[in-house]
C-alpha cells in the first residue's frame, strides 16, 4: 500500500501546455466573436491541458461519495444527530437523495462508499463497503485515527477511482460533524485562522457555532505541530476526506479533471495538493458555498467557481450541477465550426 | 392577426401561488438541510408557480433563434459586417454554430427562423422562412419598419412557439448591429439613459462605441415620444426582437417558463412585459453578460441570473447552458425522498 501511495505522488504529470495552447488557438478560430464565451473558453483550454488532449471530451462523469462519522460530533457541533450519516447512506442506496437525482439528470455513475460510518451497515446494502473504522475518535481529546488508517483512507479513494472509467471525477461526502473537521484540517494545512474557516454547516445556531470554534481551537492546540499532511489527516480526520483526496490523486495520475464540490470536498482537494502539489492543476471549482471557509480555500487554491447559487448540501451536489457546463465547454471546443469551415467573415 | 395578438395579452394567467406554496412546503420536507440547495430551491418553487404544477417537469426545452438585419449597421456600430447575419444562418442550418452544439448537449429542439435577414436565403435551407422584410431601415433616419410589420414580427414568434411542444422557451437571436438596436429600444421602453445601455457588443473599439451612442441618441431624438410598445418597436426594431417577444407572450399563455439569454433577448423580454405585464412572472434570467445594458435590464425586471460567466455571444447560448440547472431544480423537487419516506431524522 505504501508503495502505491508514494508511486502516485511521483507519477502525476504536469499540465500539458502544448495541448492547452492548441485549444487556445482553436477557440479563436471558432464561429463566434473571440472571447465571447467567457469562462467557458478558459475552461475548455484548461480541460485540454489537464487531459493532454487539444480536443477533450467529458463523456463519463463519475461521482464518488464517501460517508464517515466524526467523534467530534459528540461535542454538539452539528444541527443533526450522528445517526443521520448512516440514514443518509440508506437513502443513497435507495436512490432517494439529492445526489441520486442529480446523478441521473447528468447521466453520471454514482459510487457511494462507507469508509467510516459509526454503525455496521448490512452487506447487501448496494454501496461500496470499505469501512476503515467505526468513525474517528474525538480529535479534541486525541488523534482521530492512526497513521495507517489515514493511509488506508487515501488508498481506498485511489482504489475506487482506479476501478472506475470516469473521465471527470466529482468528489462528495456525507458525515455529520464534517464541516468542523474540515475547518480544523484546513486550518492545520494552511495556517489560516479557525475563525475564518468555521461556519454554520447544516445550520447550527450561535451557541453551536461557538462550540465548533472552541472544538477546533482545542483540537489544534492539542495536536503536535507538523506540516506532514498524513500526520495532520491522522490527527484530525476525516476518513471521508482522506478517501476524497485519494480520488483526486488517482484522477490526476490518469489526467482526469477533478470537479470539487463544497467546503469539505475542497478541503480534500487541498489535502491532495499538500501530498502532491502537481494535483493543483487538475482541480476545477464547481461552485462557491455560503460556508465561509469555502471561499477562503478557493482563494488559497487560486480557483474560481463556476456557480454561486447559495448551495451548501455537500454529497457532490454542486459539482453534479456544474457538470453540464464542463461538458459543454469541451463540446464547443470540439464541435463548433471554424470561420474557414463555415465560410463566415471574421471581424472587419 | 390583430385578434390573436390582443387575445394573448388578455389570456395570460397570473403566477399560481397555490402551486408555488405546495412546492415550498415540499422543499422543506426533502432529505437535505432546509435551504441547503439555495437558489435551486427558489427556482423549483418559481417553476411550480409558472407551470401551475407543484411537481413541475422540464423535459422538452425549445430554443427559438431569430435572425434579422438592422439598417443602423451601416453606421459602423458593429465589429462585423452585415453579411455575417446571413452567413451565420447558413452555419446554424449546417449545425456548425455554438448554439447547435449546445442544443445537442442539452437535448433541445432548435428552431432557427429568418424574420428579416437582408439577403434572400434559399428556400431549401433547413430553417423556418418567415422573412418580413429585408432588414429594418436605418432608424436614425426614420422608422425601422411599419406598425404592421412590427405586429407581424410578434405574430411570427407566437406562431412558431405555438407550433412547438416546448415546455421551456429559450429566446435567442442573430443580427449584426442588434446590441445598438436593443440599447435604443430598451432606452425608449424604460427611460434609462442610452449611455447606461450601450456597450461593446461583439467587440467594437472606442470609436465604434462612440458611433453606437451617437446613433442611439439621434434615433431617440428623431422618433415621436410614445409609450406604446408596438409603436416603439416599429420605430426602432428589430424584427428578431419582436419575434422573441412573441415567443415570450405565447409561452406565458401556455404557462411555459421563458429562459432569457443576454442583452438582446432580455430586451425582448422587456418588450413582452410592456405589451402584457403578466409576462414578467414567466421570465427566468439564465446569465448575466458583460454587456453593461444587460445588468441594467435585469435590475429593471427584478431578475437574478443563474450564471455569470462573462458570456456575450447571444444565439441563446447562455440560456442553453443554464437549462440543465432549471431541469435539475424541477427534478430535485419531484424526485428526492422526504425525511418521512426515507426514515431520516430531521434536525434535533
Boltz contact constraints between the chains, C-beta under 6 A:
constraints:
  - contact:
      token1: [A, 31]
      token2: [B, 91]
      max_distance: 6.0
  - contact:
      token1: [A, 31]
      token2: [B, 97]
      max_distance: 6.0
  - contact:
      token1: [A, 32]
      token2: [B, 98]
      max_distance: 6.0
  - contact:
      token1: [A, 32]
      token2: [B, 313]
      max_distance: 6.0
  - contact:
      token1: [A, 33]
      token2: [B, 202]
      max_distance: 6.0
  - contact:
      token1: [A, 33]
      token2: [B, 203]
      max_distance: 6.0
  - contact:
      token1: [A, 36]
      token2: [B, 312]
      max_distance: 6.0
  - contact:
      token1: [A, 36]
      token2: [B, 313]
      max_distance: 6.0
  - contact:
      token1: [A, 37]
      token2: [B, 311]
      max_distance: 6.0
  - contact:
      token1: [A, 37]
      token2: [B, 313]
      max_distance: 6.0
  - contact:
      token1: [A, 38]
      token2: [B, 309]
      max_distance: 6.0
  - contact:
      token1: [A, 38]
      token2: [B, 310]
      max_distance: 6.0
  - contact:
      token1: [A, 38]
      token2: [B, 311]
      max_distance: 6.0
  - contact:
      token1: [A, 39]
      token2: [B, 309]
      max_distance: 6.0
  - contact:
      token1: [A, 39]
      token2: [B, 310]
      max_distance: 6.0
  - contact:
      token1: [A, 79]
      token2: [B, 347]
      max_distance: 6.0
  - contact:
      token1: [A, 80]
      token2: [B, 347]
      max_distance: 6.0
  - contact:
      token1: [A, 81]
      token2: [B, 345]
      max_distance: 6.0
  - contact:
      token1: [A, 81]
      token2: [B, 348]
      max_distance: 6.0
  - contact:
      token1: [A, 84]
      token2: [B, 345]
      max_distance: 6.0
  - contact:
      token1: [A, 87]
      token2: [B, 344]
      max_distance: 6.0
  - contact:
      token1: [A, 91]
      token2: [B, 31]
      max_distance: 6.0
  - contact:
      token1: [A, 91]
      token2: [B, 342]
      max_distance: 6.0
  - contact:
      token1: [A, 91]
      token2: [B, 344]
      max_distance: 6.0
  - contact:
      token1: [A, 96]
      token2: [B, 337]
      max_distance: 6.0
  - contact:
      token1: [A, 96]
      token2: [B, 342]
      max_distance: 6.0
  - contact:
      token1: [A, 97]
      token2: [B, 31]
      max_distance: 6.0
  - contact:
      token1: [A, 98]
      token2: [B, 32]
      max_distance: 6.0
  - contact:
      token1: [A, 98]
      token2: [B, 332]
      max_distance: 6.0
  - contact:
      token1: [A, 98]
      token2: [B, 336]
      max_distance: 6.0
  - contact:
      token1: [A, 101]
      token2: [B, 331]
      max_distance: 6.0
  - contact:
      token1: [A, 101]
      token2: [B, 332]
      max_distance: 6.0
  - contact:
      token1: [A, 101]
      token2: [B, 335]
      max_distance: 6.0
  - contact:
      token1: [A, 101]
      token2: [B, 336]
      max_distance: 6.0
  - contact:
      token1: [A, 102]
      token2: [B, 328]
      max_distance: 6.0
  - contact:
      token1: [A, 105]
      token2: [B, 328]
      max_distance: 6.0
  - contact:
      token1: [A, 105]
      token2: [B, 331]
      max_distance: 6.0
  - contact:
      token1: [A, 202]
      token2: [B, 33]
      max_distance: 6.0
  - contact:
      token1: [A, 203]
      token2: [B, 33]
      max_distance: 6.0
  - contact:
      token1: [A, 309]
      token2: [B, 38]
      max_distance: 6.0
  - contact:
      token1: [A, 309]
      token2: [B, 39]
      max_distance: 6.0
  - contact:
      token1: [A, 310]
      token2: [B, 38]
      max_distance: 6.0
  - contact:
      token1: [A, 310]
      token2: [B, 39]
      max_distance: 6.0
  - contact:
      token1: [A, 311]
      token2: [B, 37]
      max_distance: 6.0
  - contact:
      token1: [A, 311]
      token2: [B, 38]
      max_distance: 6.0
  - contact:
      token1: [A, 312]
      token2: [B, 36]
      max_distance: 6.0
  - contact:
      token1: [A, 313]
      token2: [B, 32]
      max_distance: 6.0
  - contact:
      token1: [A, 313]
      token2: [B, 36]
      max_distance: 6.0
  - contact:
      token1: [A, 313]
      token2: [B, 37]
      max_distance: 6.0
  - contact:
      token1: [A, 321]
      token2: [B, 328]
      max_distance: 6.0
  - contact:
      token1: [A, 324]
      token2: [B, 324]
      max_distance: 6.0
  - contact:
      token1: [A, 328]
      token2: [B, 102]
      max_distance: 6.0
  - contact:
      token1: [A, 328]
      token2: [B, 105]
      max_distance: 6.0
  - contact:
      token1: [A, 328]
      token2: [B, 321]
      max_distance: 6.0
  - contact:
      token1: [A, 331]
      token2: [B, 101]
      max_distance: 6.0
  - contact:
      token1: [A, 331]
      token2: [B, 105]
      max_distance: 6.0
  - contact:
      token1: [A, 332]
      token2: [B, 98]
      max_distance: 6.0
  - contact:
      token1: [A, 332]
      token2: [B, 101]
      max_distance: 6.0
  - contact:
      token1: [A, 335]
      token2: [B, 101]
      max_distance: 6.0
  - contact:
      token1: [A, 336]
      token2: [B, 98]
      max_distance: 6.0
  - contact:
      token1: [A, 336]
      token2: [B, 101]
      max_distance: 6.0
  - contact:
      token1: [A, 337]
      token2: [B, 96]
      max_distance: 6.0
  - contact:
      token1: [A, 342]
      token2: [B, 91]
      max_distance: 6.0
  - contact:
      token1: [A, 342]
      token2: [B, 96]
      max_distance: 6.0
  - contact:
      token1: [A, 344]
      token2: [B, 87]
      max_distance: 6.0
  - contact:
      token1: [A, 344]
      token2: [B, 91]
      max_distance: 6.0
  - contact:
      token1: [A, 345]
      token2: [B, 81]
      max_distance: 6.0
  - contact:
      token1: [A, 345]
      token2: [B, 83]
      max_distance: 6.0
  - contact:
      token1: [A, 345]
      token2: [B, 84]
      max_distance: 6.0
  - contact:
      token1: [A, 347]
      token2: [B, 79]
      max_distance: 6.0
  - contact:
      token1: [A, 348]
      token2: [B, 81]
      max_distance: 6.0
